[in-house]
Amino acid sequence: MSSPSDEAPQVSEVEQKKLDAEAAIKEKQEQDALPYRWRQTLNDVTVSIPVPPGTKAKQLVVEIKKTSIKAGLKGEEPILSGQLPKEIKVDDCTWTLDDSREITISLEKGSIQQSWWPHVVTSAPKIDTTKINPENSSLSDLDGETRAMVEKMMFDNQQKQMGKPTSEELKQQEMIKKLQAQHPEMDFSNVKNMPQ
């Protein structure tokens, strides 16, 4: 007896691409219709909200809470308002008024488990988070110490995959070679990670 999933119609690759393209167009139209623009990384969400040119900060209402947000002009319906999909780190969030024409809000995601948000507020249309292609951060963006650590980890991982010694094992081999050169009378045959 077949299970219900066996009876589901199979979609060809061409049909799937067409469906994906239609979904992408619909998603873009929904996002373009929002009264704000937003982008995200795994760590944060940045929201840009246009306001009338010449707007002053004292004319704005911006409330950022652990699970909700509200932003707009005082005395008017908020431009952005609702529940956030996940908790944020309120103390690490900021907002600015840029060129008296745009509010920029930076929300620090609170989850230890980094994840993509399907929307800024739960009442807004969702995006397909499975289709997100994260921008690769460049090693040059990192500070020296972090960059060195990442490069070492990448090197060690690459070495392991090729069955070669890691940077630590290479250092040990180098030390043993120096000791052998300095003390040819000593027996190093029982030392681990002997150089070949």
N, C-alpha and C positions, 0 to 999 in steps of 0.2 A: 504494500500500500504506500502511495506517495504522500509526502508531507505537503502542507499548503504552499510552502516556499518553492517546491518543485514545480508547481503549477503556475507560478508567476510568469508573465510573459517576458521573454528575453529581449533586451533592447540591443540592436546592433551598434557597432562603434560609431557609425555615421549618424544614426539617430541620437545616440548619447551626446555626440559633439553638438548637434543641432539643439538638443534640450539644454545643454550647458550654456551655449551661446545665448539662447532665449532667456535663460535664468540670469545670466550676466547683464543683459540689456535691461531686464526688469529691475534688477538690483541697482544698477547705475541710475535709472530713472527715479527710483524711490529715494536713493541717497541724494541725488541732485535736487529733489523737491524739498528736502529738509531746510529749515531756515538757518542752518549752520553747516560747517564742514568739520570733519574730524579724521584723525589718523591715529594709529597706535603702534606701539612696540609691545613686546611681551611685558615690559615694566610699567609703561605709562600710556595715557590717552591724552591727546591734545585736541581741544575743541576751539574752533575759530568762529565767532559770532559777529556778523556785520551789524553795526548800529549806525544811525544817521551821522554824517560828517559833522564835526564840531561838538560831539557828545563829551561831557565832562564826567570824570569818575564819580562825582557826588550824585550824578543823575542815574547811576546804575544800582541794581540790586544783584549781588552775587552771593549765593549761599551754597557752601560746599559742606556736606555732612558725610558721615561714614557710608551711608547707603542711598543718599539722594542728592540732587543738585537742583538749583534754580538760578537762572540768570536772565536779565533783561533790563528794561528801563523802568524806573520807579513809576508807580501809578498806572502801569500798563500790564497787559497779559504777558507773562514771562515768555521769552523766545525759546528757552530751553528749560524744561521742568520735568522731573519725574524720578523714579527709582532707578538706581544704578544696577547693572546686572550682577556686580560683585562689590564687596566692601573695598574702600580705598583708605590710604593712609592720609587722613585729613591734614596732619601737621606738615606733610611733605607736598601738599598741593598749593598751587599759586594761581593768581589771575592778574592780567595786566590789561590796560586800555592802550591799544597801539594806534598812533596817529589820530586819535580822537574819532576813530571810525570802526574799530574792531576790538572785541573782547577776546583775549586769548587765555584759555583756561588749561592748566596742566594738572592732570589727575594722576597721582601715583597709585598704581594698583597695589592692593593690600595683600593679595594672596601670595603665600610662599610658593605655591605651585603656579608658575607663570602660565597664563593662558590668554587666548585671543578673545576679545569681547565681540559678541554678535551685533551690538548696538551700544550707544552711550546711555540711553534711558530705555527701560523695558517697554515703553509704549511706542517706541520708534520701530520702523521696519528693520528686520534682521539682515545681516550680510552672511554669506556662506563662509564661515571661518576656515573650512577645509580648503578653500581656494586661495588663501593668503600666501603670498610668496614674500617671506620676510627679507628685508634688505640685509645683506650680509654686512656686518659691521667690519670696518677695515681695521687691521692690526695697528695701523698708524694712528687711529683714534684713541688708542689706549695709552695710559701712562707707562713709563719705562719699565717699572717693576712688574705690572700686570702683563704687559706685552711679552717680556722675557719669560714669565711663567707660562703663558699661553703657547709661545713658540716652543718651549721645552716640552710641554705636554703633547703638542702636535708632533714634534720630532720623535719622542718616545713611543707614541702610538704608531707612527709610521714604521719605526724600527721593529716594534713587536710584530706588526703585521707581516713584515718581511723576514721574521725570525732572526733579526740582528739584535745586538746588545743595545740597551737603553743608554741614555747619557750617564746615568749613575754607574752602570756596568762598565762603560767605556772609561770613566774616571778611575775606577778600581783597576782595570787592566793597565792603564797608563802608570798608576802608582806601582803596581807589581813589576812592570817592565823596568822602571827606574830603580826599584830595590834590587832587581836581578842584576842590573848593570853595575850598581854600587857594591853589591855583595855577591860576586859569582861563586863564592865558596858555600853559600847557603842553599839548602834544598827547598824549592818552592813547589814541588810536585803535588803536595796535598792542599794547596791553596785553591779555593773556589774561583771561578771566572778567570782561569788562567788564559792569557792571550794565546791565540793560535799561532 
